[in-house]
Amino acid sequence: MPRILPSAPEAEATLLGNMMVYPAAARIAMEEGLSEEDFFSEANRRIFLAIDSLYKQGSPIDLTTVVTRLADMDLLDKCGGLPYLTDLSDAAVTSANVKSYVEMVHDKAVIRKMIEATETLAEEGYSGQTDINEYLDACEKAVLEISRNRRTSEFRNSPELMTEVLANIQKMSDNKTDITGLKTGFNDFDHTLHGLQKGDLIVLAARPAIGKTAFALNMARNAAVDHHMPVAVFSLEMSAVQLTKRLMTSESGLPADKIKGGTKLEPFEWEQLDYKLRNLSKAPLYIDDTPSIPVMEFRTKVKNLVKSKGVRLVVVDYLQLMQGPAELRGMREQEVAAISRTLKQTAKELDVPIIALSQLSRQTVQRSGGSGRPQLSDLRESGSIEQDADMVIFIHRPDALGLSADPAGKEETQIIIAKHRNGSVGEIPMIFKSEQIRFMEQTDSLDVRAASIVASGINGSPSDDFPNNPF
């Protein structure tokens, strides 16, 4: 016995009747986004088309005008004629439940679309002629398109929004802080950006080997270890083991070669490593090292992590290594545009900041003038990255690019905020300690002192930084 697609015939009929009797009902239904596709009955679709055309023209909507419009469209007999429309209008009792009727009609339409999409996908699956990656992309895209079109929020009026904003301002004032988002552990950086804001796509860009991964990992570590914020890192370039070694190097203060295994650790260094890594080992930090992860698979994984682990920050290393929709492969600019757009939509939908690392083009160092200072036009492969990003942050290290020498060996760095949709732009000076794969702010003397203490401990000098240090 064939199954009947879900529908809400009573809600459809009552809704159309109300729209023809109560002027407010038609306005409410249109404001709620009611469309022709929401109706299951073909007759009801045609009636809605007539009502919709009258509404868009600003004409009165009642039984007479709807009948006349349907007759002009040569659709009156095809939708039950005058008797059916009269029955609809006679059944209208009140406009109080219009929003509920719209929701019922729309929800059934969403279920029908899902059924139709899954039936199509099932047929493609049975055929067995589709590449598995393309097939999974098609499945995820179909579900995403339907969920995007589902109404999940209503218009909010000005008094309601102003009350909420004023309450937030009062809360910030009481807390005596200008940081409204997630703290990265870099004070000047946090105060300039007011923290990383929920729903923002933050693009962190630089030339290769400048420190993109190190800076992103430092922020992820600070959020997870110091502030106990669950963080997800998607590493498309390095394995989870390599990434963990970087985290251990930065955390322990030991030279990178010691952690990589190239140099033997001394007994006191093992003790230092054990002590320093205790907090990192307990941090809510989740690493996925799937290479060339399709962007739709990424979205699904992030959604699951936010739901199951409460993840509040996501890092992607790096954007250009992700795979876009299968149908766009070979069209690189469009593929990258689809990736950046999906990252932004994911951040907004899940209400978490996403830091996406990005490569800069070679013209950064070839530009006349010799400064090598990056610009927004240097973002590789698609202008959509700049367009979709709420913030674009560059890491500029002239010494690493061979444009200048730093005789003090501090590897001075500029963190350039080139785009900030909801705040100011500018520069923040930092120091990059390459041996420790660690960024520090120049203004933070305590960090510099701590680095000095760690260095003393490494060299075998007395240090109070580690209990029971035999040196």
C-alpha positions in Angstrom: 0.0 0.0 0.0 1.5 3.3 -1.1 2.3 5.7 1.7 0.9 9.3 1.6 3.3 12.2 2.1 2.8 14.2 5.3 0.5 17.2 5.1 -1.8 19.4 7.3 -4.9 19.8 5.2 -7.0 21.3 8.0 -4.3 23.8 8.8 -3.9 24.7 5.1 -7.6 25.3 4.7 -8.1 27.3 8.0 -5.0 29.4 7.2 -6.3 30.4 3.7 -9.8 31.1 5.1 -8.3 33.4 7.7 -6.2 35.2 5.1 -9.4 36.0 3.1 -11.4 37.1 6.1 -9.0 38.9 8.4 -6.5 41.4 6.9 -4.1 41.0 9.8 -3.9 37.2 9.1 -2.6 37.7 5.6 0.0 40.2 6.8 1.2 37.9 9.6 1.4 34.8 7.3 3.5 36.8 4.8 5.8 38.2 7.5 6.3 34.6 8.7 7.6 33.7 5.3 4.8 31.5 4.1 5.3 30.4 0.5 3.6 28.5 -2.3 5.8 25.5 -1.8 4.6 25.1 1.8 1.1 23.9 0.6 0.6 20.3 -0.2 -2.8 20.6 -2.0 -2.5 21.9 -5.6 -5.7 23.8 -5.2 -4.5 25.5 -2.0 -1.2 26.5 -3.8 -3.2 28.2 -6.5 -5.3 30.1 -4.0 -2.2 31.2 -2.1 -0.7 32.5 -5.4 -3.7 34.7 -5.9 -3.6 36.0 -2.3 0.2 36.6 -2.6 -0.2 38.6 -5.8 -2.9 40.8 -4.2 -0.7 41.3 -1.1 2.3 42.3 -3.1 0.2 44.9 -5.0 -1.2 46.3 -1.7 -4.8 45.4 -2.9 -7.5 44.4 -0.4 -7.7 40.6 0.3 -11.2 39.1 0.7 -13.4 36.4 -0.9 -14.4 38.7 -3.8 -10.9 39.9 -4.7 -9.4 36.4 -4.5 -12.1 34.9 -6.7 -11.6 37.7 -9.2 -7.9 37.3 -9.3 -8.1 33.5 -9.7 -10.6 34.0 -12.6 -8.1 36.5 -14.2 -5.4 33.9 -13.8 -7.7 31.2 -15.3 -7.3 29.2 -12.2 -10.7 29.5 -10.5 -12.2 26.2 -11.8 -8.9 24.4 -11.2 -9.0 25.1 -7.4 -12.6 24.1 -6.6 -14.4 27.3 -7.9 -16.5 29.6 -5.8 -18.0 26.9 -3.6 -14.6 25.8 -2.2 -13.4 29.3 -1.5 -16.7 30.1 0.2 -16.3 27.1 2.4 -12.8 28.2 3.3 -13.9 31.7 4.3 -16.9 30.4 6.2 -14.7 28.2 8.3 -12.5 31.2 9.5 -13.3 31.9 13.1 -10.3 33.8 14.5 -6.9 35.1 13.4 -5.3 34.5 16.8 -3.6 31.2 15.8 -2.3 32.2 12.4 1.4 31.8 13.4 0.6 28.3 14.7 -1.1 27.4 11.4 1.9 28.7 9.4 4.3 26.7 11.5 2.2 23.5 11.1 2.0 23.9 7.3 5.7 24.8 6.9 6.9 21.9 9.1 5.0 19.4 7.0 6.6 20.9 3.9 10.1 20.5 5.4 9.4 16.8 6.2 8.2 16.3 2.6 11.3 17.9 1.2 13.4 15.7 3.4 11.6 12.5 2.3 12.0 13.5 -1.4 15.7 14.3 -0.9 16.4 11.0 0.9 14.5 9.0 -1.8 16.6 10.6 -4.5 19.8 9.9 -2.5 18.7 6.3 -1.9 18.2 5.7 -5.6 21.7 7.1 -6.3 23.1 4.9 -3.5 21.4 1.8 -5.0 22.9 2.6 -8.5 26.4 2.2 -7.0 27.9 4.4 -9.8 28.7 7.5 -7.6 32.1 8.2 -6.1 31.8 7.8 -2.3 33.1 11.3 -1.5 30.8 12.9 -4.0 27.9 10.9 -2.7 28.5 11.9 0.9 28.9 15.5 -0.2 25.5 15.3 -2.0 23.8 13.8 1.1 25.2 16.5 3.5 24.4 19.3 1.0 20.8 18.1 0.6 20.2 18.1 4.4 22.0 21.4 4.9 19.9 23.1 2.2 16.7 22.0 3.8 17.8 23.0 7.3 18.9 26.4 6.1 15.4 27.1 4.7 13.7 26.1 7.9 12.5 29.0 10.0 14.3 28.9 13.3 13.8 32.5 14.6 11.4 35.4 14.4 11.8 39.1 13.9 12.8 40.9 17.2 11.5 44.4 17.8 13.7 47.3 18.7 12.6 47.7 22.4 13.4 44.0 23.1 16.8 44.3 21.4 17.7 47.5 23.2 16.7 46.1 26.6 19.0 43.1 25.9 21.9 45.3 24.7 21.6 47.7 27.7 21.7 44.7 30.0 24.9 43.5 28.4 26.4 47.0 28.7 25.4 47.1 32.4 27.0 43.7 32.9 30.3 44.8 31.3 30.3 47.9 33.4 29.7 46.0 36.6 32.5 43.6 35.7 34.8 46.5 34.8 36.0 44.8 31.5 35.7 45.5 27.8 36.2 41.9 26.9 32.9 40.5 25.8 34.0 37.4 24.0 36.3 34.4 24.6 39.8 35.3 26.0 42.9 34.2 24.0 45.4 34.8 26.9 47.0 37.8 25.1 45.9 40.9 27.0 46.5 43.6 24.3 45.0 41.3 21.7 41.9 40.6 23.8 41.3 44.3 24.7 41.7 45.3 21.0 39.3 42.7 19.8 37.1 42.6 23.0 37.8 38.8 22.8 36.8 36.4 20.1 33.1 36.8 19.5 30.5 34.1 19.1 29.5 33.4 15.6 32.5 35.2 14.1 34.8 33.8 11.3 38.3 34.9 12.1 40.8 34.5 9.3 44.4 34.2 10.5 46.8 34.6 7.5 50.5 34.7 6.8 53.1 33.3 4.4 54.4 29.8 5.1 56.7 29.2 8.1 55.8 32.6 9.7 53.9 31.1 12.7 50.2 30.8 11.8 49.9 27.4 13.4 51.9 28.4 16.5 49.8 31.5 17.1 46.5 29.6 16.7 47.7 26.8 19.0 48.8 29.4 21.6 45.3 30.8 21.6 43.7 27.3 21.7 46.0 26.3 24.5 45.2 29.5 26.5 41.5 29.0 26.1 41.5 25.3 27.0 44.1 25.3 29.8 43.8 28.7 31.5 40.0 29.2 31.0 38.8 25.6 30.7 37.0 26.3 27.4 36.5 23.2 25.2 38.4 23.8 22.0 38.4 21.8 18.7 41.4 21.9 16.3 41.2 20.6 12.8 44.7 20.0 11.5 44.7 19.3 7.8 48.4 19.7 7.3 50.0 18.1 10.4 49.2 14.9 12.3 47.7 15.0 15.8 51.0 13.7 17.1 53.0 16.5 15.5 50.5 19.1 16.7 50.7 17.6 20.2 54.5 17.9 20.2 54.2 21.5 19.3 51.8 22.1 22.2 54.2 20.2 24.6 57.2 22.3 23.4 55.3 25.6 24.0 54.0 24.4 27.4 57.2 23.0 28.8 59.6 25.7 27.7 62.0 23.1 26.5 63.7 23.5 23.1 61.7 22.1 20.2 64.5 19.6 19.4 64.2 18.0 22.8 60.4 17.3 22.3 60.9 16.1 18.7 63.2 13.5 20.0 66.4 14.7 18.3 68.2 15.4 21.6 68.3 13.3 24.7 66.4 14.7 27.7 68.2 15.1 31.0 66.6 13.7 34.2 65.7 17.2 35.4 64.2 18.0 32.0 61.9 14.9 32.3 60.8 16.3 35.7 60.2 19.7 34.2 58.3 18.1 31.3 56.1 16.1 33.7 55.3 19.0 35.9 54.6 21.5 33.1 52.3 19.2 31.1 49.9 18.3 34.0 47.4 21.0 33.1 47.7 20.5 29.4 47.0 16.8 29.7 43.7 17.6 31.5 42.6 20.4 29.1 39.4 19.9 27.0 41.3 20.1 23.7 40.1 17.9 20.8 42.2 17.4 17.7 41.0 16.0 14.3 43.8 15.4 11.7 41.7 14.2 8.8 43.6 15.3 5.7 41.7 17.3 3.1 38.5 17.1 5.1 35.4 17.9 3.0 33.8 21.1 4.4 30.4 19.4 4.9 32.1 16.6 7.0 33.8 19.3 9.0 30.5 21.0 9.7 28.9 17.8 10.9 31.9 17.0 13.2 31.8 20.5 14.7 28.1 20.3 15.2 28.5 17.0 17.1 31.4 18.4 19.2 29.4 21.5 20.2 26.5 19.3 21.2 28.4 16.5 23.0 31.5 18.3 24.3 30.4 21.9 24.6 33.1 23.2 22.3 33.4 27.0 22.4 36.2 27.6 19.9 37.2 26.0 16.6 40.5 26.2 14.8 41.0 25.1 11.2 44.6 24.7 9.9 44.2 25.6 7.1 41.3 26.7 4.9 42.9 26.1 1.5 43.4 22.4 2.3 39.7 21.7 2.8 37.6 20.2 0.1 34.6 22.1 -1.2 31.4 20.7 -2.8 32.2 18.0 -5.3 30.5 19.8 -8.2 32.8 22.8 -7.8 36.1 20.8 -7.8 38.3 22.1 -10.7 36.9 25.6 -10.2 39.2 26.6 -7.4 38.0 30.1 -6.8 34.4 29.0 -6.5 35.4 26.0 -4.4 37.3 28.2 -1.9 34.4 30.7 -1.8 32.0 27.8 -0.9 34.4 26.7 1.8 34.7 30.2 3.4 30.9 30.7 3.2 30.2 27.4 4.9 32.7 28.2 7.7 30.9 31.5 8.3 27.5 29.9 8.3 28.7 27.2 10.7 30.1 29.8 13.1 26.9 31.7 13.0 24.6 28.7 13.3 26.5 27.1 16.2 27.3 30.4 17.9 31.0 29.7 18.2 34.1 31.6 16.9 36.0 29.8 14.1 39.6 30.7 13.5 40.5 29.6 9.9 44.2 29.8 9.0 44.9 30.9 5.4 47.9 31.2 3.1 49.0 34.5 1.6 50.1 34.9 -2.0 53.7 35.3 -3.0 53.2 38.9 -4.0 53.3 39.8 -0.3 57.1 39.6 -0.4 57.5 40.7 -4.0 55.6 44.0 -3.6 57.6 47.1 -4.4 58.9 48.9 -1.3 60.4 45.9 0.3 58.4 45.9 3.5 56.5 42.7 2.8 53.6 44.0 4.8 50.5 41.9 3.9 47.3 43.4 2.5 43.8 42.0 2.2 44.3 41.5 -1.5 47.1 39.0 -0.7 44.6 36.4 0.5 45.0 33.4 -1.8 42.5 32.0 -4.3 39.3 33.8 -3.5 38.1 37.3 -2.6 35.3 35.6 -0.8 37.6 34.9 2.2 37.9 38.6 2.9 34.1 39.1 2.3 33.0 36.3 4.6 35.4 36.9 7.4 34.4 39.1 10.4 38.0 39.6 11.1 41.2 39.2 9.1 44.4 39.0 11.1 47.9 39.0 9.6 51.2 37.8 11.2 54.1 39.9 9.9 57.7 38.9 10.7 60.1 40.8 8.4 63.1 38.8 9.8 61.5 35.5 8.8 60.9 36.8 5.3 64.5 37.8 5.0 63.5 41.5 4.8 65.3 42.6 7.9 67.5 41.1 10.7 66.8 41.2 14.4 70.2 41.2 16.1 68.7 40.8 19.5 67.2 37.4 18.4 63.8 38.3 19.7 62.0 37.7 16.4 59.8 40.8 16.7 56.4 40.3 15.2 53.4 42.5 14.3 49.9 41.1 14.6 48.0 43.2 12.1 44.2 43.4 12.4 43.4 44.3 8.8 39.6 43.9 9.0 37.3 44.0 12.0 33.7 44.1 11.1 32.6 45.2 14.6 35.6 47.0 15.9 38.9 48.8 15.2 41.9 47.8 13.2 45.5 48.3 14.1 48.7 46.5 15.1 49.8 44.6 18.2 53.6 44.1 18.7 54.6 40.6 19.9 57.7 38.5 20.2 57.9 35.0 18.7 60.2 32.6 20.5 60.8 30.1 17.8 62.7 27.6 20.0 59.6 27.3 22.2 57.1 27.8 19.4 55.5 30.5 21.5 54.2 34.0 21.1 54.5 36.6 23.9 53.3 40.2 24.1 56.0 42.8 24.5 54.1 44.6 27.1 53.8 41.6 29.4 57.0 41.7 31.4 55.8 38.8 33.5 55.8 36.5 30.5 59.3 37.7 29.5 60.5 37.0 33.1 58.9 33.6 33.1 60.6 32.8 29.8 63.9 33.8 31.4 63.3 31.6 34.4 62.4 28.6 32.2 65.6 29.2 30.2 67.6 29.3 33.5 66.1 26.0 34.5 66.9 24.4 31.1 70.6 25.4 31.4 70.8 23.7 34.8 70.7 26.9 36.9 68.7 27.1 40.1 65.0 27.8 39.5 62.1 28.1 41.8 59.7 27.5 39.0 59.6 23.7 39.4 59.3 22.0 42.8 62.1 19.5 43.7 64.3 20.8 40.9 67.7 19.2 41.6 69.4 22.1 40.0 
